[in-house]
Structures are given as structure tokens and as C-alpha cells.
Amino acid sequence: MNFEYLTKAEEKIGSIPTLVNLVSYRTRQLNRGERPMVKPDHPEQDNHDIVLKEIVEGKLTVEMGVTPPDTSSSFDTFDDGPDIIL
């Protein structure tokens, strides 16, 4: 595991239990074949490290207790990137 990515991801998320859940959830997605949002550092890079890199680079965030947006609105909504709502 890349401890530099881990340390920076802990700082970004702020809660270790939330970080563990986020990394677990996203790693399962990558294991099922979803594409990473960042370029791996090397071809054999572990999916956990890829997820930590996604967090560090701001490609993956988490919001707690937020309800999904109302899609029935006639206004266009713009998304800054993928959020996982726990």
C-alpha cells in the first residue's frame, strides 16, 4: 500500500471509518471492471492504491447524509465529479 497516498487521503476525508468505507466501495467497483478515474502509476498497481490516488487528486469525494438531487427540475445541473453518498 502506498502510505503517501494513504496519509494524504486521510487528510482529505477526515474520518478513518469513512475512508475505509469509501475505499472498500470503490475498490469493489474497480474489481468488477469499472475504469479508474486516474492513470495508474504502474501496470501492477493495486486497486486500493488507485482509489487512494483518486481521492488525493480530488476525483473521488464523499458526502454524508446528503439526499440525491431532484432530477425532475427543468434546469441543467453540472457535476464537479463523482460523489459517493454513504
ABEGO torsion letter per residue (X at the ends): XBAAAAAAAAAAAGBAAAAAAAAAAAAAAAAAGBBBABBBABAABBAAAAAAAAAAAGABBBBBGBBBBBAABABBBBBAEBBBBX
